[in-house]
Amino acid sequence: MDISVESLETPALTKAQLADLLFEQIGLNKRESKDMIDAFFDLVSSSLVEGKDVKISGFGNFQIRTKAPRPGRNPRTGEAIPIEARRVVTFHASHKLKEQIQDQDRST
């Protein structure tokens, strides 16, 4: 199955556009398409909130990383401000995705 996103007008791919692609290219009705996209992102989000990594084969890994507290500085005033410890999401592309990006870059 080949899913094409060439008809997209904006450089960002939105959830609504993903749902439209499911509707047009797979044949799900619009409600099912929207529900499937929402369920997918809800599952990814809740897994990350729980501290679980999300691995999507052929695409990449979303990981939770805990950043330690550190000293910071207000760029306007130069005042020292402590930056609290926090959790952040990182994304690492799979080798397959990196290769596809490089192949596309070479063909243009």
N, C-alpha and C positions, 0 to 999 in steps of 0.2 A: 504494500500500500504506500503510495507516494503522496505526501501531504505538501501542498504548495502554499507558501505565504507571499508569493510575488505580488499579489493584488493589494497588499497592505499599503496604505497611504502614509502612515506615520512611521518614524523609525523605531518606535517602541511597540512591542507586541502586548496587547492588553488581554485580560481575561475574556472580555466580550468578543474580541477577535478570535481567540482560541475556540470559544463556544460556537461562533459562526463557522469556523473551519470544520468542526466536528459535524455540524448540521449539513454543510454543503458537501463535504468529501466522504463522510462515513455514513450519513443518512439518519442520524439520530434526530429526533424532533428538537425544536429550540429549547424547550423546557428541560429535556433530558440532557442536552448538551451543556446548558448552564449549570444544572445540578451536578453533573460529572466534574466539570472544571472546579466548581466551588468545593466539592467533596475532596478532590485531589489536593487543593491548596490548604484546606482545613486540616487534612491529615498531615501534610508536610509541616505546617505551622505548629500544630499541637505536639508533634514529635520533637521538634526543635525546642519548644517551650519546656518539655519534659527533660531536655538535656540529651536526647538521642540524636545521633548522626543520621542523616538521610542520604542514602546512596542510590543513585539512579543509573543503572548500567548503561554505558554508552554515552552518558551525558556528563555526570560528575557527582561530587559529594558536597553536601552542605554540612558543616560542622559547627558546633558550639565551642567557643573558646572563651576562657575566663581571663580577662585582662586585670592585672594587678593595679592597685592604686598607685598614682604617681604625681609628682609635682607638675603643675601646668602654669601657664602665664597668660594673662589677658593681653591680647596683641595691641589693643588700643592704649591701655594705661601702663602696661608692663608689670602690673600687680601679680604677685604669685598667688595662684589659686590651686588648691588640691583637687585632683581629679579622682573620683571614687572608683573602686573596683566595679567592673561591670562585665556582663556577658555579651559577646558579639557573635554574629553568624559570619562564617567565611565560606567561600565557594571555591572548589578546586575542580577545574574541568578535567574530564577523562582524556586519556590519550587519543581515543577515537574522535572526540570533539575537537581536540587540538589539531589533529591531522586534517579533519574536514575544513577547519578554518584556514589552515596553511595551504591546502589544495585549492580552495576558493581564491585565496590571495594570489597564488601563482598563476591562476587562469585568467585573471583580469589584467 
